[in-house]
Amino acid sequence: MNPEFSRTVRIDTLGGAPKAIDIAADEDERAALAERFDLVTLDGLSAELSLRRDGEAVAVAGTLHAEVIQGCIVTGAPVPAAIKEDFNILFCPQFRTAADEEVELHEGEMDVVFYDGALIDIGEAVAETLSLALDPYPRSPEAEMALREAGVSSEEQAARDEEEAKARRSPFAALRKS
């Protein structure tokens, strides 16, 4: 599978000093990513990156900028969002294991991307960072009213209802009425 937003960097072009790279997705790449991430539109995607090689590993620090429109999970109405996300990723060489050997990653290793060969794909890393930065439950301003009309209460409304019920059960409830 070819990534929709691929920007490869040869490992041997990087040294110990940080190398600044700016990348941006073109219209076709944004359309393909919008489809991949189930977005209404992806109107902009760019990132400023600093790459630094440490042996075979490459540390990437960056800031992602995106303009997205997601569909409201309740009404389907467009929900625009401007995303600015700082991130750090460590690209490490792919290690070899036996086919049945299980590999356990520790908490500090969760932002590690493994590569095989002489290239890393910073574009795909930015795309994956975008997917993690998206609101998993986008809601339009009309969502709350639509939920109430459908007889579904939100978590906030459920919390308010619970507080009101506790107040009515209180021994002081009768005093509050007078």
N, C-alpha and C positions, 0 to 999 in steps of 0.2 A: 504494500500500500504506500503510495506517495503522499506525503503530507500536503495539505492545501497551502501552507505558508512555510515553505522551506527556505532557510538561509543557512547554508553550511559554511563552516570555518575550518580550515585545515589546522590541525593541532601544531604542526611544525612552523606555522607562521606566528605563533604566540610565544612570548617570553615571560620572564618574571615581572616585568613592568606592566602595569595595566594598559590595555588597548581599548580605546573608546570606539564603539560602533553604534550607529543609529540605523534602525530598520523600520520599514513601514509596509503594510500590506496594500497591494493595488486593488482595483475594483473587483476583478475576477476572484482574487484570493479572499477578499472580504465576503463575497457572495457565497463561496464554497464553505468558508468557516461559519457563516450564518446558518447555512443548511446543516452543517455538522453539529452545531450547538443549539439548534432549534430556536434561532433568533428570528424576529421579524426582519430586522436589518442590522448590519454592522457597518456603520457609517464612517468609522475611522479606527485604525489600529496601528499603533507605533510603539517603539520602545527605544530608550537610551540605555546602552549596555556598557559595562566595563568588564573585559575579560582578562584574566591573569592565569598563566600556566604555572603549575607547581608540580614538577615531575611529569607524570602522565595524566594528572588531574588538571581540570580547568575550572577555576572559580568564576562564576558569572554573577555580577550584581547589576540590578537594573530597575527601571521604572517603566511600567506599561501604561499606556494611555489608550482608552477606547471609548467610542460613542456607540452605544447599542440601543436597540429597541427590542424589548421582550414582550411576549404576550402575557397579559394578566392571567393568573391561574384560575381566577373566578369568572371573569367576564370575557376574556380574550382580547380586551382593549389594549392598545399599545401602551407600554410603559417604558419611556425613555430613561436612560441612565448614562452618566459620565463616570467612567471608571479610571481611577488612578491607583495603581498597585505597585508597591515596592516588593522586590523579591531577590532571593539569593539561591542559586543552584550550583551544585558541584557536579561536574561531569567527570565520571571515573571510567576507566577501561572495564569492559565486560569481563567478569571472571568466569572461568569454566567450572562447571560442576558436573557430576555424574547425572544421568537423566533422572534418576529417582531421588537425588539428594535435595533436601529442602534447605532453602536459604532464608535465614531470619534477619530482617532489618531492624535495627534499634531505632529508638525515637529520634536521635540526632542524625540519622541517615535517611530520613524520609524525603528530603529535598535533594536526593542524589539521583542523577540520570546516568545510566550506563550507556557507553558507546562501544562500538566495535569497528576498528579500522583507524583511519587517520583523520576522520571528520567528526565534528559535532554539529548538530542542527539547532541553532539558537532560535530560528523561526518557529519550529515545532515547540520548543520550550516556552516561548512567548504565548503561542496558541493554547497550550495546556494551562499556563498561568491564567490566561483569560477565562478559560472554562471554570477554574476554581474560584475566580473573583466574581462570577455572575451570581446574581441573586437567585437562589434556588426556588423561591416562591414569590415572584414579582406580583405586586397588587396595584391595581389602578385605584384612584380616589373613589371610584364607584363600587369597588369590591365589597366594602362593608355593608352598604345599602342592599346590594344584590344578595348577600348572604342572609341578611335579616328578612328580606322579602321571601326568600326560599325557606325560612324557618331554621336556618343554621346560624348559631351564634359563634362569634370569634372567641379566641382565648381571652382577650381583654374583656369582652362582654361577660364571659363565663366567670371571670375573676370578680367583676363588679357584682354580678348576680349572687355569687357566693358570699361576698361581704354584706350585701343587703339582707340575705337570708340569716346570716349570723346576727346582724343587728336586730332583726325581728324576733329572734329567739332569746335575745338578751333579757335578763330580768328587768332592765331599765327601759325596755321598749315602750311599756305603758306610760312611763314618766315622760318620754320624749313626745308622746302624742298630746299631752296636756299643755 
